[in-house]
Amino acid sequence: MKTWLDYGYFSLPLTNKNGTKLGKTETRVISLNSNICYDLNFESMTAFNDPGDQLGWLETQFLELEKVNGTAIMLAHVPNLDECTR
């Protein structure tokens, strides 16, 4: 997965341990790289861009799920309380 290796975000279908999709509708696990908003990540905070087009990619994920009446389970590794200041 190029987005994971290059930018730290990805999306996969929710499956059981045998790889079978769970549920009657499409459900995807979406993991975001929330480190881009972390206020102690000074390099990222000064760049003022969207590394790897994560937000455009996320919009596409949502549009694809909307077409099939799907569901998203979103994860992030940095709490986004009041740290995302831009």
PyMOL Python script that loads the backbone (N, CA, C, O; Angstrom):
from pymol import cmd

cmd.read_pdbstr("""\
ATOM      1  N   MET A   1       0.841  -1.185   0.000  1.00  0.00           N
ATOM      2  CA  MET A   1       0.000   0.000   0.000  1.00  0.00           C
ATOM      3  C   MET A   1       0.881   1.241   0.000  1.00  0.00           C
ATOM      4  O   MET A   1       1.520   1.573   0.998  1.00  0.00           O
ATOM      5  N   LYS A   2       0.898   1.901  -1.120  1.00  0.00           N
ATOM      6  CA  LYS A   2       1.766   3.061  -1.295  1.00  0.00           C
ATOM      7  C   LYS A   2       1.442   4.196  -0.315  1.00  0.00           C
ATOM      8  O   LYS A   2       2.357   4.831   0.211  1.00  0.00           O
ATOM      9  N   THR A   3       0.165   4.457  -0.065  1.00  0.00           N
ATOM     10  CA  THR A   3      -0.168   5.560   0.843  1.00  0.00           C
ATOM     11  C   THR A   3       0.338   5.279   2.248  1.00  0.00           C
ATOM     12  O   THR A   3       0.737   6.205   2.955  1.00  0.00           O
ATOM     13  N   TRP A   4       0.331   4.027   2.663  1.00  0.00           N
ATOM     14  CA  TRP A   4       0.829   3.676   3.991  1.00  0.00           C
ATOM     15  C   TRP A   4       2.351   3.817   4.042  1.00  0.00           C
ATOM     16  O   TRP A   4       2.888   4.425   4.969  1.00  0.00           O
ATOM     17  N   LEU A   5       3.030   3.270   3.069  1.00  0.00           N
ATOM     18  CA  LEU A   5       4.485   3.306   3.070  1.00  0.00           C
ATOM     19  C   LEU A   5       5.033   4.729   2.905  1.00  0.00           C
ATOM     20  O   LEU A   5       6.024   5.091   3.539  1.00  0.00           O
ATOM     21  N   ASP A   6       4.396   5.523   2.064  1.00  0.00           N
ATOM     22  CA  ASP A   6       4.912   6.865   1.792  1.00  0.00           C
ATOM     23  C   ASP A   6       4.389   7.932   2.746  1.00  0.00           C
ATOM     24  O   ASP A   6       5.110   8.878   3.061  1.00  0.00           O
ATOM     25  N   TYR A   7       3.144   7.798   3.212  1.00  0.00           N
ATOM     26  CA  TYR A   7       2.532   8.896   3.977  1.00  0.00           C
ATOM     27  C   TYR A   7       1.852   8.481   5.271  1.00  0.00           C
ATOM     28  O   TYR A   7       1.438   9.354   6.034  1.00  0.00           O
ATOM     29  N   GLY A   8       1.720   7.204   5.553  1.00  0.00           N
ATOM     30  CA  GLY A   8       1.188   6.751   6.828  1.00  0.00           C
ATOM     31  C   GLY A   8      -0.321   6.710   6.939  1.00  0.00           C
ATOM     32  O   GLY A   8      -0.839   6.766   8.054  1.00  0.00           O
ATOM     33  N   TYR A   9      -1.059   6.614   5.833  1.00  0.00           N
ATOM     34  CA  TYR A   9      -2.512   6.453   5.902  1.00  0.00           C
ATOM     35  C   TYR A   9      -2.951   5.349   4.949  1.00  0.00           C
ATOM     36  O   TYR A   9      -2.277   5.061   3.960  1.00  0.00           O
ATOM     37  N   PHE A  10      -4.105   4.728   5.264  1.00  0.00           N
ATOM     38  CA  PHE A  10      -4.584   3.630   4.425  1.00  0.00           C
ATOM     39  C   PHE A  10      -6.060   3.368   4.674  1.00  0.00           C
ATOM     40  O   PHE A  10      -6.649   3.911   5.609  1.00  0.00           O
ATOM     41  N   SER A  11      -6.648   2.537   3.834  1.00  0.00           N
ATOM     42  CA  SER A  11      -8.032   2.111   3.945  1.00  0.00           C
ATOM     43  C   SER A  11      -8.112   0.647   3.522  1.00  0.00           C
ATOM     44  O   SER A  11      -7.571   0.257   2.488  1.00  0.00           O
ATOM     45  N   LEU A  12      -8.797  -0.157   4.339  1.00  0.00           N
ATOM     46  CA  LEU A  12      -8.984  -1.576   4.030  1.00  0.00           C
ATOM     47  C   LEU A  12     -10.414  -1.983   4.350  1.00  0.00           C
ATOM     48  O   LEU A  12     -11.030  -1.409   5.248  1.00  0.00           O
ATOM     49  N   PRO A  13     -10.953  -2.968   3.629  1.00  0.00           N
ATOM     50  CA  PRO A  13     -12.285  -3.460   3.985  1.00  0.00           C
ATOM     51  C   PRO A  13     -12.237  -4.163   5.341  1.00  0.00           C
ATOM     52  O   PRO A  13     -11.243  -4.807   5.677  1.00  0.00           O
ATOM     53  N   LEU A  14     -13.309  -4.038   6.114  1.00  0.00           N
ATOM     54  CA  LEU A  14     -13.418  -4.734   7.390  1.00  0.00           C
ATOM     55  C   LEU A  14     -13.710  -6.202   7.105  1.00  0.00           C
ATOM     56  O   LEU A  14     -14.711  -6.530   6.468  1.00  0.00           O
ATOM     57  N   THR A  15     -12.840  -7.076   7.577  1.00  0.00           N
ATOM     58  CA  THR A  15     -12.988  -8.512   7.325  1.00  0.00           C
ATOM     59  C   THR A  15     -12.783  -9.298   8.621  1.00  0.00           C
ATOM     60  O   THR A  15     -12.256  -8.783   9.607  1.00  0.00           O
ATOM     61  N   ASN A  16     -13.213 -10.551   8.587  1.00  0.00           N
ATOM     62  CA  ASN A  16     -12.916 -11.426   9.720  1.00  0.00           C
ATOM     63  C   ASN A  16     -11.531 -12.028   9.518  1.00  0.00           C
ATOM     64  O   ASN A  16     -10.851 -11.705   8.545  1.00  0.00           O
ATOM     65  N   LYS A  17     -11.112 -12.895  10.424  1.00  0.00           N
ATOM     66  CA  LYS A  17      -9.751 -13.440  10.351  1.00  0.00           C
ATOM     67  C   LYS A  17      -9.516 -14.314   9.124  1.00  0.00           C
ATOM     68  O   LYS A  17      -8.367 -14.571   8.764  1.00  0.00           O
ATOM     69  N   ASN A  18     -10.587 -14.776   8.477  1.00  0.00           N
ATOM     70  CA  ASN A  18     -10.455 -15.580   7.255  1.00  0.00           C
ATOM     71  C   ASN A  18     -10.425 -14.723   5.997  1.00  0.00           C
ATOM     72  O   ASN A  18     -10.272 -15.243   4.892  1.00  0.00           O
ATOM     73  N   GLY A  19     -10.572 -13.406   6.161  1.00  0.00           N
ATOM     74  CA  GLY A  19     -10.552 -12.509   5.018  1.00  0.00           C
ATOM     75  C   GLY A  19     -11.906 -12.254   4.392  1.00  0.00           C
ATOM     76  O   GLY A  19     -11.992 -11.570   3.373  1.00  0.00           O
ATOM     77  N   THR A  20     -12.979 -12.793   4.983  1.00  0.00           N
ATOM     78  CA  THR A  20     -14.326 -12.583   4.470  1.00  0.00           C
ATOM     79  C   THR A  20     -14.854 -11.246   4.974  1.00  0.00           C
ATOM     80  O   THR A  20     -14.719 -10.917   6.153  1.00  0.00           O
ATOM     81  N   LYS A  21     -15.455 -10.481   4.070  1.00  0.00           N
ATOM     82  CA  LYS A  21     -16.024  -9.197   4.468  1.00  0.00           C
ATOM     83  C   LYS A  21     -17.131  -9.386   5.491  1.00  0.00           C
ATOM     84  O   LYS A  21     -17.910 -10.335   5.411  1.00  0.00           O
ATOM     85  N   LEU A  22     -17.192  -8.478   6.448  1.00  0.00           N
ATOM     86  CA  LEU A  22     -18.220  -8.528   7.485  1.00  0.00           C
ATOM     87  C   LEU A  22     -19.369  -7.608   7.123  1.00  0.00           C
ATOM     88  O   LEU A  22     -19.155  -6.535   6.558  1.00  0.00           O
ATOM     89  N   GLY A  23     -20.574  -8.014   7.440  1.00  0.00           N
ATOM     90  CA  GLY A  23     -21.743  -7.175   7.229  1.00  0.00           C
ATOM     91  C   GLY A  23     -22.322  -7.272   5.837  1.00  0.00           C
ATOM     92  O   GLY A  23     -21.722  -7.850   4.931  1.00  0.00           O
ATOM     93  N   LYS A  24     -23.513  -6.691   5.682  1.00  0.00           N
ATOM     94  CA  LYS A  24     -24.214  -6.719   4.403  1.00  0.00           C
ATOM     95  C   LYS A  24     -23.802  -5.576   3.496  1.00  0.00           C
ATOM     96  O   LYS A  24     -23.930  -5.676   2.276  1.00  0.00           O
ATOM     97  N   THR A  25     -23.306  -4.484   4.079  1.00  0.00           N
ATOM     98  CA  THR A  25     -22.846  -3.353   3.282  1.00  0.00           C
ATOM     99  C   THR A  25     -21.339  -3.204   3.426  1.00  0.00           C
ATOM    100  O   THR A  25     -20.732  -3.778   4.329  1.00  0.00           O
ATOM    101  N   GLU A  26     -20.756  -2.447   2.550  1.00  0.00           N
ATOM    102  CA  GLU A  26     -19.316  -2.199   2.576  1.00  0.00           C
ATOM    103  C   GLU A  26     -18.944  -1.410   3.829  1.00  0.00           C
ATOM    104  O   GLU A  26     -19.512  -0.351   4.097  1.00  0.00           O
ATOM    105  N   THR A  27     -17.993  -1.930   4.588  1.00  0.00           N
ATOM    106  CA  THR A  27     -17.436  -1.214   5.734  1.00  0.00           C
ATOM    107  C   THR A  27     -15.934  -1.178   5.557  1.00  0.00           C
ATOM    108  O   THR A  27     -15.299  -2.205   5.317  1.00  0.00           O
ATOM    109  N   ARG A  28     -15.366   0.024   5.680  1.00  0.00           N
ATOM    110  CA  ARG A  28     -13.925   0.180   5.526  1.00  0.00           C
ATOM    111  C   ARG A  28     -13.328   0.758   6.798  1.00  0.00           C
ATOM    112  O   ARG A  28     -13.923   1.617   7.448  1.00  0.00           O
ATOM    113  N   VAL A  29     -12.132   0.267   7.143  1.00  0.00           N
ATOM    114  CA  VAL A  29     -11.344   0.847   8.223  1.00  0.00           C
ATOM    115  C   VAL A  29     -10.396   1.836   7.574  1.00  0.00           C
ATOM    116  O   VAL A  29      -9.594   1.471   6.715  1.00  0.00           O
ATOM    117  N   ILE A  30     -10.492   3.087   7.989  1.00  0.00           N
ATOM    118  CA  ILE A  30      -9.665   4.154   7.420  1.00  0.00           C
ATOM    119  C   ILE A  30      -8.750   4.673   8.521  1.00  0.00           C
ATOM    120  O   ILE A  30      -9.214   5.143   9.560  1.00  0.00           O
ATOM    121  N   SER A  31      -7.461   4.584   8.285  1.00  0.00           N
ATOM    122  CA  SER A  31      -6.476   5.063   9.247  1.00  0.00           C
ATOM    123  C   SER A  31      -5.800   6.305   8.677  1.00  0.00           C
ATOM    124  O   SER A  31      -5.222   6.270   7.591  1.00  0.00           O
ATOM    125  N   LEU A  32      -5.880   7.399   9.422  1.00  0.00           N
ATOM    126  CA  LEU A  32      -5.307   8.666   8.971  1.00  0.00           C
ATOM    127  C   LEU A  32      -3.958   8.927   9.624  1.00  0.00           C
ATOM    128  O   LEU A  32      -3.687   8.444  10.722  1.00  0.00           O
ATOM    129  N   ASN A  33      -3.131   9.681   8.954  1.00  0.00           N
ATOM    130  CA  ASN A  33      -1.879  10.145   9.534  1.00  0.00           C
ATOM    131  C   ASN A  33      -2.147  11.506  10.167  1.00  0.00           C
ATOM    132  O   ASN A  33      -1.960  12.545   9.535  1.00  0.00           O
ATOM    133  N   SER A  34      -2.580  11.487  11.405  1.00  0.00           N
ATOM    134  CA  SER A  34      -2.909  12.741  12.085  1.00  0.00           C
ATOM    135  C   SER A  34      -1.665  13.444  12.618  1.00  0.00           C
ATOM    136  O   SER A  34      -1.778  14.507  13.227  1.00  0.00           O
ATOM    137  N   ASN A  35      -0.502  12.883  12.406  1.00  0.00           N
ATOM    138  CA  ASN A  35       0.741  13.525  12.827  1.00  0.00           C
ATOM    139  C   ASN A  35       0.971  14.838  12.076  1.00  0.00           C
ATOM    140  O   ASN A  35       1.738  15.686  12.534  1.00  0.00           O
ATOM    141  N   ILE A  36       0.311  15.012  10.923  1.00  0.00           N
ATOM    142  CA  ILE A  36       0.503  16.251  10.170  1.00  0.00           C
ATOM    143  C   ILE A  36      -0.087  17.451  10.904  1.00  0.00           C
ATOM    144  O   ILE A  36       0.270  18.587  10.595  1.00  0.00           O
ATOM    145  N   CYS A  37      -0.978  17.229  11.864  1.00  0.00           N
ATOM    146  CA  CYS A  37      -1.546  18.318  12.662  1.00  0.00           C
ATOM    147  C   CYS A  37      -0.933  18.408  14.051  1.00  0.00           C
ATOM    148  O   CYS A  37      -1.286  19.310  14.811  1.00  0.00           O
ATOM    149  N   TYR A  38      -0.046  17.525  14.399  1.00  0.00           N
ATOM    150  CA  TYR A  38       0.536  17.514  15.739  1.00  0.00           C
ATOM    151  C   TYR A  38       1.376  18.774  15.940  1.00  0.00           C
ATOM    152  O   TYR A  38       2.298  19.038  15.169  1.00  0.00           O
ATOM    153  N   ASP A  39       1.056  19.547  16.973  1.00  0.00           N
ATOM    154  CA  ASP A  39       1.703  20.855  17.136  1.00  0.00           C
ATOM    155  C   ASP A  39       3.182  20.779  17.478  1.00  0.00           C
ATOM    156  O   ASP A  39       3.865  21.801  17.400  1.00  0.00           O
ATOM    157  N   LEU A  40       3.711  19.619  17.851  1.00  0.00           N
ATOM    158  CA  LEU A  40       5.145  19.485  18.093  1.00  0.00           C
ATOM    159  C   LEU A  40       5.893  18.935  16.880  1.00  0.00           C
ATOM    160  O   LEU A  40       7.104  18.722  16.940  1.00  0.00           O
ATOM    161  N   ASN A  41       5.178  18.707  15.783  1.00  0.00           N
ATOM    162  CA  ASN A  41       5.803  18.295  14.528  1.00  0.00           C
ATOM    163  C   ASN A  41       6.096  19.583  13.742  1.00  0.00           C
ATOM    164  O   ASN A  41       5.355  19.950  12.830  1.00  0.00           O
ATOM    165  N   PHE A  42       7.172  20.249  14.111  1.00  0.00           N
ATOM    166  CA  PHE A  42       7.463  21.585  13.587  1.00  0.00           C
ATOM    167  C   PHE A  42       7.645  21.615  12.072  1.00  0.00           C
ATOM    168  O   PHE A  42       7.219  22.567  11.418  1.00  0.00           O
ATOM    169  N   GLU A  43       8.266  20.591  11.511  1.00  0.00           N
ATOM    170  CA  GLU A  43       8.466  20.563  10.054  1.00  0.00           C
ATOM    171  C   GLU A  43       7.136  20.546   9.321  1.00  0.00           C
ATOM    172  O   GLU A  43       6.953  21.271   8.343  1.00  0.00           O
ATOM    173  N   SER A  44       6.214  19.726   9.786  1.00  0.00           N
ATOM    174  CA  SER A  44       4.901  19.648   9.153  1.00  0.00           C
ATOM    175  C   SER A  44       4.091  20.923   9.372  1.00  0.00           C
ATOM    176  O   SER A  44       3.386  21.377   8.471  1.00  0.00           O
ATOM    177  N   MET A  45       4.193  21.494  10.561  1.00  0.00           N
ATOM    178  CA  MET A  45       3.410  22.695  10.873  1.00  0.00           C
ATOM    179  C   MET A  45       3.825  23.894  10.021  1.00  0.00           C
ATOM    180  O   MET A  45       3.004  24.775   9.768  1.00  0.00           O
ATOM    181  N   THR A  46       5.064  23.944   9.580  1.00  0.00           N
ATOM    182  CA  THR A  46       5.518  25.068   8.762  1.00  0.00           C
ATOM    183  C   THR A  46       5.293  24.842   7.272  1.00  0.00           C
ATOM    184  O   THR A  46       5.436  25.776   6.482  1.00  0.00           O
ATOM    185  N   ALA A  47       4.942  23.611   6.869  1.00  0.00           N
ATOM    186  CA  ALA A  47       4.789  23.304   5.445  1.00  0.00           C
ATOM    187  C   ALA A  47       3.471  23.816   4.881  1.00  0.00           C
ATOM    188  O   ALA A  47       3.419  24.187   3.708  1.00  0.00           O
ATOM    189  N   PHE A  48       2.399  23.847   5.678  1.00  0.00           N
ATOM    190  CA  PHE A  48       1.082  24.313   5.246  1.00  0.00           C
ATOM    191  C   PHE A  48       0.604  23.632   3.966  1.00  0.00           C
ATOM    192  O   PHE A  48       0.125  24.287   3.040  1.00  0.00           O
ATOM    193  N   ASN A  49       0.742  22.312   3.929  1.00  0.00           N
ATOM    194  CA  ASN A  49       0.227  21.561   2.791  1.00  0.00           C
ATOM    195  C   ASN A  49      -0.364  20.241   3.278  1.00  0.00           C
ATOM    196  O   ASN A  49      -0.371  19.959   4.476  1.00  0.00           O
ATOM    197  N   ASP A  50      -0.842  19.466   2.374  1.00  0.00           N
ATOM    198  CA  ASP A  50      -1.462  18.183   2.685  1.00  0.00           C
ATOM    199  C   ASP A  50      -0.570  17.077   2.116  1.00  0.00           C
ATOM    200  O   ASP A  50      -0.741  16.678   0.964  1.00  0.00           O
ATOM    201  N   PRO A  51       0.384  16.579   2.918  1.00  0.00           N
ATOM    202  CA  PRO A  51       1.315  15.572   2.407  1.00  0.00           C
ATOM    203  C   PRO A  51       0.590  14.351   1.853  1.00  0.00           C
ATOM    204  O   PRO A  51      -0.269  13.771   2.516  1.00  0.00           O
ATOM    205  N   GLY A  52       0.942  13.976   0.647  1.00  0.00           N
ATOM    206  CA  GLY A  52       0.351  12.791   0.032  1.00  0.00           C
ATOM    207  C   GLY A  52      -1.101  12.951  -0.353  1.00  0.00           C
ATOM    208  O   GLY A  52      -1.771  11.956  -0.627  1.00  0.00           O
ATOM    209  N   ASP A  53      -1.611  14.168  -0.383  1.00  0.00           N
ATOM    210  CA  ASP A  53      -3.007  14.438  -0.746  1.00  0.00           C
ATOM    211  C   ASP A  53      -3.977  13.607   0.100  1.00  0.00           C
ATOM    212  O   ASP A  53      -4.953  13.059  -0.411  1.00  0.00           O
ATOM    213  N   GLN A  54      -3.687  13.525   1.407  1.00  0.00           N
ATOM    214  CA  GLN A  54      -4.502  12.715   2.308  1.00  0.00           C
ATOM    215  C   GLN A  54      -5.956  13.178   2.353  1.00  0.00           C
ATOM    216  O   GLN A  54      -6.863  12.347   2.391  1.00  0.00           O
ATOM    217  N   LEU A  55      -6.190  14.481   2.351  1.00  0.00           N
ATOM    218  CA  LEU A  55      -7.568  14.968   2.431  1.00  0.00           C
ATOM    219  C   LEU A  55      -8.343  14.688   1.151  1.00  0.00           C
ATOM    220  O   LEU A  55      -9.523  14.344   1.213  1.00  0.00           O
ATOM    221  N   GLY A  56      -7.708  14.828  -0.001  1.00  0.00           N
ATOM    222  CA  GLY A  56      -8.350  14.470  -1.272  1.00  0.00           C
ATOM    223  C   GLY A  56      -8.649  12.985  -1.333  1.00  0.00           C
ATOM    224  O   GLY A  56      -9.718  12.577  -1.787  1.00  0.00           O
ATOM    225  N   TRP A  57      -7.696  12.172  -0.872  1.00  0.00           N
ATOM    226  CA  TRP A  57      -7.877  10.721  -0.818  1.00  0.00           C
ATOM    227  C   TRP A  57      -9.032  10.367   0.107  1.00  0.00           C
ATOM    228  O   TRP A  57      -9.842   9.502  -0.227  1.00  0.00           O
ATOM    229  N   LEU A  58      -9.126  11.031   1.284  1.00  0.00           N
ATOM    230  CA  LEU A  58     -10.193  10.760   2.240  1.00  0.00           C
ATOM    231  C   LEU A  58     -11.561  11.101   1.645  1.00  0.00           C
ATOM    232  O   LEU A  58     -12.532  10.370   1.837  1.00  0.00           O
ATOM    233  N   GLU A  59     -11.620  12.208   0.931  1.00  0.00           N
ATOM    234  CA  GLU A  59     -12.884  12.578   0.274  1.00  0.00           C
ATOM    235  C   GLU A  59     -13.309  11.496  -0.711  1.00  0.00           C
ATOM    236  O   GLU A  59     -14.486  11.139  -0.767  1.00  0.00           O
ATOM    237  N   THR A  60     -12.366  10.970  -1.488  1.00  0.00           N
ATOM    238  CA  THR A  60     -12.660   9.899  -2.438  1.00  0.00           C
ATOM    239  C   THR A  60     -13.155   8.650  -1.722  1.00  0.00           C
ATOM    240  O   THR A  60     -14.092   7.998  -2.183  1.00  0.00           O
ATOM    241  N   GLN A  61     -12.527   8.312  -0.594  1.00  0.00           N
ATOM    242  CA  GLN A  61     -12.966   7.153   0.182  1.00  0.00           C
ATOM    243  C   GLN A  61     -14.426   7.316   0.612  1.00  0.00           C
ATOM    244  O   GLN A  61     -15.225   6.387   0.495  1.00  0.00           O
ATOM    245  N   PHE A  62     -14.760   8.508   1.110  1.00  0.00           N
ATOM    246  CA  PHE A  62     -16.137   8.765   1.553  1.00  0.00           C
ATOM    247  C   PHE A  62     -17.124   8.725   0.391  1.00  0.00           C
ATOM    248  O   PHE A  62     -18.218   8.178   0.534  1.00  0.00           O
ATOM    249  N   LEU A  63     -16.759   9.290  -0.750  1.00  0.00           N
ATOM    250  CA  LEU A  63     -17.652   9.282  -1.912  1.00  0.00           C
ATOM    251  C   LEU A  63     -17.912   7.862  -2.397  1.00  0.00           C
ATOM    252  O   LEU A  63     -19.040   7.527  -2.757  1.00  0.00           O
ATOM    253  N   GLU A  64     -16.874   7.022  -2.411  1.00  0.00           N
ATOM    254  CA  GLU A  64     -17.043   5.633  -2.832  1.00  0.00           C
ATOM    255  C   GLU A  64     -17.946   4.871  -1.863  1.00  0.00           C
ATOM    256  O   GLU A  64     -18.785   4.080  -2.292  1.00  0.00           O
ATOM    257  N   LEU A  65     -17.779   5.105  -0.562  1.00  0.00           N
ATOM    258  CA  LEU A  65     -18.644   4.451   0.424  1.00  0.00           C
ATOM    259  C   LEU A  65     -20.075   4.953   0.335  1.00  0.00           C
ATOM    260  O   LEU A  65     -21.018   4.185   0.524  1.00  0.00           O
ATOM    261  N   GLU A  66     -20.240   6.237   0.050  1.00  0.00           N
ATOM    262  CA  GLU A  66     -21.582   6.803  -0.078  1.00  0.00           C
ATOM    263  C   GLU A  66     -22.348   6.163  -1.228  1.00  0.00           C
ATOM    264  O   GLU A  66     -23.553   5.936  -1.123  1.00  0.00           O
ATOM    265  N   LYS A  67     -21.660   5.872  -2.318  1.00  0.00           N
ATOM    266  CA  LYS A  67     -22.298   5.256  -3.487  1.00  0.00           C
ATOM    267  C   LYS A  67     -22.912   3.899  -3.159  1.00  0.00           C
ATOM    268  O   LYS A  67     -23.928   3.522  -3.743  1.00  0.00           O
ATOM    269  N   VAL A  68     -22.304   3.159  -2.226  1.00  0.00           N
ATOM    270  CA  VAL A  68     -22.778   1.817  -1.894  1.00  0.00           C
ATOM    271  C   VAL A  68     -23.438   1.772  -0.514  1.00  0.00           C
ATOM    272  O   VAL A  68     -23.638   0.697   0.053  1.00  0.00           O
ATOM    273  N   ASN A  69     -23.774   2.950   0.019  1.00  0.00           N
ATOM    274  CA  ASN A  69     -24.383   3.052   1.349  1.00  0.00           C
ATOM    275  C   ASN A  69     -23.507   2.364   2.400  1.00  0.00           C
ATOM    276  O   ASN A  69     -24.006   1.662   3.279  1.00  0.00           O
ATOM    277  N   GLY A  70     -22.192   2.581   2.292  1.00  0.00           N
ATOM    278  CA  GLY A  70     -21.234   1.938   3.176  1.00  0.00           C
ATOM    279  C   GLY A  70     -20.985   2.711   4.456  1.00  0.00           C
ATOM    280  O   GLY A  70     -21.603   3.743   4.716  1.00  0.00           O
ATOM    281  N   THR A  71     -20.063   2.185   5.247  1.00  0.00           N
ATOM    282  CA  THR A  71     -19.716   2.745   6.543  1.00  0.00           C
ATOM    283  C   THR A  71     -18.210   2.859   6.662  1.00  0.00           C
ATOM    284  O   THR A  71     -17.472   2.043   6.112  1.00  0.00           O
ATOM    285  N   ALA A  72     -17.755   3.878   7.385  1.00  0.00           N
ATOM    286  CA  ALA A  72     -16.329   4.055   7.643  1.00  0.00           C
ATOM    287  C   ALA A  72     -16.066   3.978   9.134  1.00  0.00           C
ATOM    288  O   ALA A  72     -16.815   4.531   9.939  1.00  0.00           O
ATOM    289  N   ILE A  73     -14.995   3.288   9.491  1.00  0.00           N
ATOM    290  CA  ILE A  73     -14.466   3.293  10.853  1.00  0.00           C
ATOM    291  C   ILE A  73     -13.126   3.994  10.759  1.00  0.00           C
ATOM    292  O   ILE A  73     -12.197   3.483  10.134  1.00  0.00           O
ATOM    293  N   MET A  74     -13.019   5.170  11.381  1.00  0.00           N
ATOM    294  CA  MET A  74     -11.808   5.975  11.231  1.00  0.00           C
ATOM    295  C   MET A  74     -10.932   5.892  12.472  1.00  0.00           C
ATOM    296  O   MET A  74     -11.414   5.914  13.604  1.00  0.00           O
ATOM    297  N   LEU A  75      -9.621   5.794  12.222  1.00  0.00           N
ATOM    298  CA  LEU A  75      -8.615   5.736  13.272  1.00  0.00           C
ATOM    299  C   LEU A  75      -7.556   6.805  13.020  1.00  0.00           C
ATOM    300  O   LEU A  75      -7.299   7.186  11.878  1.00  0.00           O
ATOM    301  N   ALA A  76      -6.950   7.280  14.100  1.00  0.00           N
ATOM    302  CA  ALA A  76      -5.827   8.205  13.986  1.00  0.00           C
ATOM    303  C   ALA A  76      -4.884   7.942  15.152  1.00  0.00           C
ATOM    304  O   ALA A  76      -5.324   7.507  16.217  1.00  0.00           O
ATOM    305  N   HIS A  77      -3.605   8.198  14.966  1.00  0.00           N
ATOM    306  CA  HIS A  77      -2.647   7.857  16.012  1.00  0.00           C
ATOM    307  C   HIS A  77      -2.254   9.027  16.910  1.00  0.00           C
ATOM    308  O   HIS A  77      -1.584   8.815  17.921  1.00  0.00           O
ATOM    309  N   VAL A  78      -2.642  10.228  16.579  1.00  0.00           N
ATOM    310  CA  VAL A  78      -2.387  11.399  17.430  1.00  0.00           C
ATOM    311  C   VAL A  78      -3.726  11.983  17.814  1.00  0.00           C
ATOM    312  O   VAL A  78      -4.520  12.317  16.935  1.00  0.00           O
ATOM    313  N   PRO A  79      -4.007  12.120  19.116  1.00  0.00           N
ATOM    314  CA  PRO A  79      -5.289  12.719  19.513  1.00  0.00           C
ATOM    315  C   PRO A  79      -5.442  14.109  18.917  1.00  0.00           C
ATOM    316  O   PRO A  79      -4.499  14.901  18.935  1.00  0.00           O
ATOM    317  N   ASN A  80      -6.605  14.407  18.399  1.00  0.00           N
ATOM    318  CA  ASN A  80      -6.836  15.709  17.785  1.00  0.00           C
ATOM    319  C   ASN A  80      -7.781  16.522  18.680  1.00  0.00           C
ATOM    320  O   ASN A  80      -8.911  16.826  18.297  1.00  0.00           O
ATOM    321  N   LEU A  81      -7.302  16.859  19.855  1.00  0.00           N
ATOM    322  CA  LEU A  81      -8.124  17.650  20.780  1.00  0.00           C
ATOM    323  C   LEU A  81      -8.121  19.094  20.319  1.00  0.00           C
ATOM    324  O   LEU A  81      -9.096  19.549  19.720  1.00  0.00           O
ATOM    325  N   ASP A  82      -7.084  19.799  20.574  1.00  0.00           N
ATOM    326  CA  ASP A  82      -6.964  21.189  20.104  1.00  0.00           C
ATOM    327  C   ASP A  82      -5.619  21.397  19.434  1.00  0.00           C
ATOM    328  O   ASP A  82      -5.129  22.522  19.333  1.00  0.00           O
ATOM    329  N   GLU A  83      -5.018  20.284  18.970  1.00  0.00           N
ATOM    330  CA  GLU A  83      -3.676  20.353  18.424  1.00  0.00           C
ATOM    331  C   GLU A  83      -3.618  20.753  16.959  1.00  0.00           C
ATOM    332  O   GLU A  83      -2.596  21.268  16.505  1.00  0.00           O
ATOM    333  N   CYS A  84      -4.686  20.527  16.214  1.00  0.00           N
ATOM    334  CA  CYS A  84      -4.671  20.866  14.803  1.00  0.00           C
ATOM    335  C   CYS A  84      -5.018  22.341  14.662  1.00  0.00           C
ATOM    336  O   CYS A  84      -6.188  22.722  14.682  1.00  0.00           O
ATOM    337  N   THR A  85      -4.003  23.150  14.521  1.00  0.00           N
ATOM    338  CA  THR A  85      -4.214  24.614  14.555  1.00  0.00           C
ATOM    339  C   THR A  85      -4.253  25.242  13.180  1.00  0.00           C
ATOM    340  O   THR A  85      -4.307  26.467  13.077  1.00  0.00           O
ATOM    341  N   ARG A  86      -4.227  24.465  12.135  1.00  0.00           N
ATOM    342  CA  ARG A  86      -4.288  25.058  10.804  1.00  0.00           C
ATOM    343  C   ARG A  86      -5.279  24.342   9.948  1.00  0.00           C
ATOM    344  O   ARG A  86      -5.467  24.705   8.787  1.00  0.00           O
TER     345      ARG A  86
END
""", "prot")
cmd.dss("prot")
cmd.show_as("cartoon", "prot")
cmd.util.cbc("prot")
cmd.orient("prot")
